Amino acid sequence: MPSGTQTGATPNSRSSSQTDEVSENPLSSPPNGVISSQGNAGDPASKPDQTGNDKTLPLSAGLYLVATPIGNLGDITFRAVDILKRAEIILCEDTRTSGKLLSRFGIKTKRIAYHEHNAEKMRPEIMDRLGKGQAIALISDAGTPLINDPGYKLVRDCQATGYTVTTAPGACSPIVALILSGLPSDHFFYAGFLPPKSMARQKELTRFAPIPGSLIFLESPKRLAASLRDMADCLGASRPAAVTRELTKMFEEVRPGTLGDLAAHYDEAGAPKGEVVIVVGPAPAGSNDPTAEDIDDRLRDLLQNHRTKDAADILARETGLKKRDLYNRALELGQDK
């Protein structure tokens, strides 16, 4: 992924030699005899012969987890292309989506759909193929497989049966967003997609509030403003964060700010275009315990949009204070109205 970031809404500036429009800058497959996939480390079947004619050699039997680009086709690796060409089948989330990528690199390997809706049905067939000595590649629509998809269950079954599992690593949007965010990366937690409904989303966010590290979320552009409001509410409006979108693509953007500022920005600007990853920094280290006035102010704020019980629960998670005490104080504040 590109290393440049920006804080505005305009696209990053790039030289013509760095253009990453995927339709203009595909990466050709590696020449024969130059780079080959490792397959199983040390296995002669995974290495080219003396003539450099490695395409004639089959891959070692097993499951190959192959990362694909999340935007820029130049991010595919030589090894990924080689494995996908030499595998006997490729498992795809969507065979049509993957077909567009594979055709750009002249990969004609048979594709089979494998996704959350057919995984239970397909796994026995896949395990049978592996038992017959086939080499099977697994890819997602974009990025590293097993992140937000059912592939881990297949890996688990392969490991339990003793079949070889290896990977050709590559692009992964949560990691790219984290390193571009400018937020601490020594401890982080990938939370994936939050629930679409605000109440459920807030309940989930309160679970993550105590985690002592950066939080990484995927989000739909149309729900971005609402999610940022809930994050500001549950994690703290002053908490540092960054909204990243269109990673590795021509209009890549990284917008840092506090959760409160980011929520206000997207409330006004509306839904952005492209894929969105949100990174939220850890709560400030060594912050002082809240004063009684701070607690009352926070409770009053929460009570505007939450039931008394929920407001007490949220603040208990944020502060570590006893929920019963906060609930009783919330009742007192409600009587003061």
C-alpha positions as CSV (number, residue, x, y, z in Angstrom):
1,M,0.0,0.0,0.0
2,P,1.1,3.6,-0.5
3,S,2.9,5.1,2.4
4,G,1.6,8.7,2.0
5,T,-1.2,10.1,4.1
6,Q,-3.2,13.3,4.0
7,T,-5.6,15.0,6.3
8,G,-7.9,16.7,3.8
9,A,-10.5,15.4,1.4
10,T,-8.4,15.8,-1.7
11,P,-6.5,12.8,-3.2
12,N,-2.9,12.3,-2.5
13,S,-0.5,13.7,-5.0
14,R,1.6,11.2,-6.9
15,S,4.2,11.3,-9.6
16,S,3.3,9.7,-12.9
17,S,5.7,6.8,-12.2
18,Q,3.7,6.0,-9.1
19,T,0.2,5.9,-10.6
20,D,-1.9,3.1,-9.0
21,E,-5.1,3.2,-11.1
22,V,-5.6,-0.5,-11.2
23,S,-6.9,-0.5,-14.8
24,E,-3.6,1.1,-15.9
25,N,-1.0,-0.6,-13.8
26,P,-1.3,-4.4,-13.6
27,L,1.7,-6.4,-12.6
28,S,2.6,-9.1,-15.0
29,S,3.2,-12.6,-13.8
30,P,6.8,-13.6,-13.0
31,P,8.9,-15.1,-15.8
32,N,9.6,-18.8,-15.7
33,G,12.6,-19.8,-13.7
34,V,12.9,-16.5,-11.9
35,I,10.6,-16.7,-8.9
36,S,8.5,-19.7,-7.9
37,S,6.3,-20.3,-4.9
38,Q,7.7,-22.3,-2.0
39,G,4.8,-24.6,-1.6
40,N,5.8,-26.7,1.4
41,A,9.2,-25.4,2.5
42,G,12.0,-27.6,1.2
43,D,9.7,-29.8,-1.0
44,P,11.4,-30.4,-4.4
45,A,8.0,-30.4,-6.1
46,S,7.7,-26.7,-5.3
47,K,10.9,-25.6,-7.0
48,P,11.8,-25.2,-10.7
49,D,13.8,-27.8,-12.5
50,Q,17.2,-27.1,-14.1
51,T,15.5,-25.9,-17.3
52,G,13.5,-23.3,-15.4
53,N,10.3,-24.9,-16.6
54,D,8.5,-24.7,-13.2
55,K,5.0,-24.5,-14.6
56,T,5.1,-28.2,-15.3
57,L,5.7,-29.1,-11.7
58,P,2.6,-29.6,-9.5
59,L,2.3,-27.9,-6.2
60,S,2.6,-30.0,-3.1
61,A,-0.8,-31.2,-1.8
62,G,-2.4,-28.9,0.8
63,L,-4.3,-25.7,1.4
64,Y,-2.7,-22.4,0.3
65,L,-4.1,-19.2,1.8
66,V,-3.3,-16.5,-0.8
67,A,-3.7,-12.8,-0.3
68,T,-4.9,-10.7,-3.2
69,P,-4.8,-6.9,-3.7
70,I,-7.3,-4.6,-1.9
71,G,-7.1,-2.1,-4.7
72,N,-3.9,-1.7,-6.6
73,L,-3.2,-4.8,-8.7
74,G,0.5,-4.1,-8.3
75,D,0.3,-5.4,-4.8
76,I,-0.1,-9.0,-5.8
77,T,3.1,-11.0,-5.2
78,F,5.0,-13.1,-7.7
79,R,4.4,-16.1,-5.4
80,A,0.7,-15.5,-5.2
81,V,0.4,-15.5,-9.0
82,D,2.5,-18.7,-9.2
83,I,0.5,-20.6,-6.7
84,L,-2.8,-19.6,-8.3
85,K,-1.6,-20.7,-11.7
86,R,-0.4,-24.1,-10.4
87,A,-3.2,-24.9,-8.0
88,E,-5.8,-27.5,-9.1
89,I,-8.7,-25.3,-7.9
90,I,-9.1,-21.9,-6.4
91,L,-11.7,-21.3,-3.7
92,C,-13.3,-17.8,-4.1
93,E,-15.8,-15.8,-2.2
94,D,-17.3,-14.7,-5.6
95,T,-16.1,-16.5,-8.7
96,R,-17.1,-13.5,-10.9
97,T,-15.2,-10.9,-8.8
98,S,-12.1,-13.1,-8.6
99,G,-12.4,-13.9,-12.3
100,K,-11.7,-10.3,-13.2
101,L,-8.5,-10.3,-11.1
102,L,-7.3,-13.7,-12.3
103,S,-7.8,-12.9,-15.9
104,R,-5.5,-9.9,-15.6
105,F,-2.7,-12.3,-14.8
106,G,-3.6,-15.1,-17.2
107,I,-4.7,-17.4,-14.4
108,K,-7.0,-20.1,-15.8
109,T,-7.3,-22.4,-12.8
110,K,-10.8,-23.7,-12.1
111,R,-12.7,-21.6,-9.6
112,I,-15.2,-22.8,-7.0
113,A,-17.3,-20.6,-4.8
114,Y,-16.6,-20.9,-1.1
115,H,-18.3,-18.4,1.2
116,E,-20.3,-18.2,4.4
117,H,-23.5,-19.4,2.8
118,N,-22.2,-22.6,1.4
119,A,-19.2,-23.3,3.6
120,E,-20.8,-26.1,5.7
121,K,-21.8,-27.9,2.5
122,M,-18.5,-27.4,0.7
123,R,-16.0,-28.2,3.4
124,P,-16.5,-32.1,3.1
125,E,-15.9,-31.9,-0.7
126,I,-12.8,-29.7,-0.1
127,M,-11.4,-32.1,2.5
128,D,-12.0,-35.0,0.1
129,R,-10.0,-33.2,-2.6
130,L,-7.2,-32.6,-0.2
131,G,-7.3,-36.3,0.9
132,K,-6.7,-37.2,-2.8
133,G,-3.6,-35.1,-2.9
134,Q,-4.8,-31.9,-4.5
135,A,-3.3,-28.5,-4.0
136,I,-6.1,-26.0,-3.3
137,A,-5.8,-22.2,-3.1
138,L,-8.2,-20.1,-1.0
139,I,-8.6,-16.3,-1.8
140,S,-11.1,-13.7,-0.7
141,D,-12.6,-11.0,-2.9
142,A,-9.8,-8.7,-1.7
143,G,-7.0,-8.8,0.8
144,T,-5.9,-11.6,3.1
145,P,-8.3,-14.6,3.4
146,L,-9.7,-15.6,6.8
147,I,-10.2,-12.0,7.9
148,N,-14.0,-11.7,8.2
149,D,-14.8,-14.9,6.3
150,P,-15.4,-18.6,7.2
151,G,-11.9,-19.8,6.1
152,Y,-10.7,-20.4,9.6
153,K,-13.0,-23.4,10.0
154,L,-11.5,-25.0,6.9
155,V,-8.0,-24.3,8.3
156,R,-9.1,-25.9,11.6
157,D,-10.4,-29.0,9.9
158,C,-7.2,-29.3,7.8
159,Q,-5.0,-29.0,10.9
160,A,-7.1,-31.6,12.7
161,T,-6.8,-34.0,9.8
162,G,-3.1,-33.4,9.3
163,Y,-3.2,-31.7,5.9
164,T,-0.6,-29.1,5.1
165,V,-1.7,-25.4,5.4
166,T,0.5,-22.6,4.3
167,T,0.1,-19.0,3.1
168,A,1.3,-16.5,0.5
169,P,0.9,-13.3,2.6
170,G,0.1,-9.9,1.2
171,A,-2.3,-6.9,1.5
172,C,-4.6,-6.6,4.5
173,S,-6.7,-3.4,4.9
174,P,-6.9,-3.4,8.7
175,I,-3.1,-3.5,9.0
176,V,-2.6,-0.9,6.2
177,A,-5.1,1.4,8.0
178,L,-3.3,1.0,11.3
179,I,0.1,1.9,10.0
180,L,-1.2,4.9,8.0
181,S,-3.3,6.2,11.0
182,G,-0.4,7.6,13.0
183,L,-1.9,5.9,16.1
184,P,-0.1,3.5,18.4
185,S,0.4,0.1,16.9
186,D,2.2,-1.8,19.7
187,H,-1.1,-3.0,21.0
188,F,-4.2,-3.2,18.8
189,F,-7.6,-5.0,18.5
190,Y,-9.4,-5.8,15.2
191,A,-13.1,-5.6,15.8
192,G,-14.4,-6.0,12.2
193,F,-17.8,-4.7,11.4
194,L,-20.0,-3.2,14.1
195,P,-23.8,-4.0,14.2
196,P,-25.9,-1.8,11.9
197,K,-28.3,-0.7,14.6
198,S,-27.3,2.0,17.0
199,M,-28.4,0.3,20.2
200,A,-26.5,-2.9,19.4
201,R,-23.5,-1.0,18.1
202,Q,-23.3,1.0,21.4
203,K,-23.5,-2.2,23.4
204,E,-20.6,-3.7,21.4
205,L,-18.5,-0.5,21.7
206,T,-18.8,-0.5,25.5
207,R,-17.2,-4.0,25.4
208,F,-14.2,-2.6,23.6
209,A,-13.8,0.6,25.6
210,P,-11.5,-0.9,28.3
211,I,-9.1,-2.5,25.8
212,P,-5.6,-0.9,26.2
213,G,-4.8,-0.5,22.6
214,S,-5.8,0.9,19.2
215,L,-9.2,-0.4,17.9
216,I,-9.7,-1.2,14.2
217,F,-13.2,-1.2,12.7
218,L,-14.6,-1.8,9.2
219,E,-17.7,0.3,8.3
220,S,-20.1,1.0,5.5
221,P,-19.7,4.6,4.2
222,K,-23.4,5.2,4.6
223,R,-23.2,4.3,8.3
224,L,-19.9,6.1,9.0
225,A,-21.3,9.3,10.6
226,A,-23.7,7.4,12.9
227,S,-21.0,4.9,13.9
228,L,-18.6,7.8,14.7
229,R,-21.2,9.4,16.9
230,D,-21.7,6.2,18.8
231,M,-17.9,5.8,19.1
232,A,-17.7,9.4,20.5
233,D,-20.5,8.6,22.9
234,C,-19.1,5.3,24.1
235,L,-15.4,5.7,23.8
236,G,-15.0,9.4,24.4
237,A,-15.4,12.4,22.1
238,S,-11.8,13.4,22.7
239,R,-10.3,10.0,21.8
240,P,-7.9,10.2,18.8
241,A,-8.9,8.4,15.7
242,A,-8.5,8.2,11.9
243,V,-10.9,7.4,9.1
244,T,-9.2,5.8,6.2
245,R,-10.7,5.0,2.8
246,E,-9.9,3.7,-0.7
247,L,-6.6,2.3,0.6
248,T,-4.0,1.7,-2.1
249,K,-6.2,3.3,-4.7
250,M,-6.0,6.6,-6.6
251,F,-8.2,8.5,-4.1
252,E,-6.7,7.1,-0.9
253,E,-7.4,9.3,2.1
254,V,-6.4,9.3,5.8
255,R,-8.3,11.8,7.9
256,P,-7.1,12.0,11.6
257,G,-8.9,13.8,14.4
258,T,-10.8,13.2,17.6
259,L,-13.9,11.0,17.4
260,G,-16.0,14.1,18.1
261,D,-14.5,16.1,15.3
262,L,-14.7,13.2,12.9
263,A,-18.3,12.6,13.7
264,A,-19.1,16.3,13.1
265,H,-17.2,16.3,9.8
266,Y,-19.0,13.3,8.3
267,D,-22.4,14.6,9.7
268,E,-21.8,17.7,7.6
269,A,-20.0,16.2,4.6
270,G,-22.2,13.1,4.2
271,A,-21.2,9.6,3.3
272,P,-17.8,9.3,1.5
273,K,-17.1,7.0,-1.4
274,G,-15.1,3.8,-1.2
275,E,-14.1,1.2,1.4
276,V,-13.7,2.6,5.0
277,V,-11.6,1.5,7.9
278,I,-11.7,3.3,11.2
279,V,-8.8,3.2,13.7
280,V,-9.4,4.5,17.2
281,G,-6.4,5.2,19.4
282,P,-6.2,3.8,23.0
283,A,-7.6,5.8,25.9
284,P,-5.0,8.3,27.3
285,A,-2.6,6.6,29.6
286,G,-2.4,7.8,33.1
287,S,-5.5,9.9,33.0
288,N,-6.8,11.1,36.3
289,D,-9.9,9.5,37.8
290,P,-13.0,11.5,36.9
291,T,-14.3,14.0,39.5
292,A,-17.8,13.9,40.8
293,E,-18.6,16.8,38.5
294,D,-17.2,14.9,35.5
295,I,-19.3,11.9,36.3
296,D,-22.5,14.0,36.7
297,D,-21.8,15.8,33.4
298,R,-21.2,12.5,31.6
299,L,-24.3,10.9,33.1
300,R,-26.4,13.9,32.0
301,D,-25.0,13.5,28.5
302,L,-25.7,9.8,28.3
303,L,-29.2,10.1,29.8
304,Q,-30.2,12.3,26.8
305,N,-30.0,9.2,24.5
306,H,-30.0,6.2,26.9
307,R,-32.1,4.5,29.5
308,T,-30.8,5.0,33.1
309,K,-29.6,1.4,33.3
310,D,-27.8,1.7,30.0
311,A,-26.2,5.0,30.8
312,A,-24.9,3.6,34.1
313,D,-23.6,0.5,32.2
314,I,-21.7,2.6,29.6
315,L,-20.1,4.8,32.2
316,A,-19.1,1.9,34.4
317,R,-17.2,0.4,31.5
318,E,-15.6,3.7,30.7
319,T,-14.4,4.5,34.2
320,G,-14.3,1.2,36.1
321,L,-16.7,2.6,38.7
322,K,-19.4,0.4,40.2
323,K,-22.5,0.3,38.0
324,R,-24.9,0.3,41.0
325,D,-23.4,3.6,42.3
326,L,-23.6,5.2,38.9
327,Y,-27.2,3.9,38.5
328,N,-28.3,5.4,41.8
329,R,-26.6,8.7,40.9
330,A,-28.3,8.7,37.5
331,L,-31.7,8.3,39.2
332,E,-30.8,11.3,41.5
333,L,-29.9,13.4,38.5
334,G,-33.1,12.4,36.8
335,Q,-35.1,13.6,39.8
336,D,-33.3,16.9,39.7
337,K,-34.8,17.7,36.2
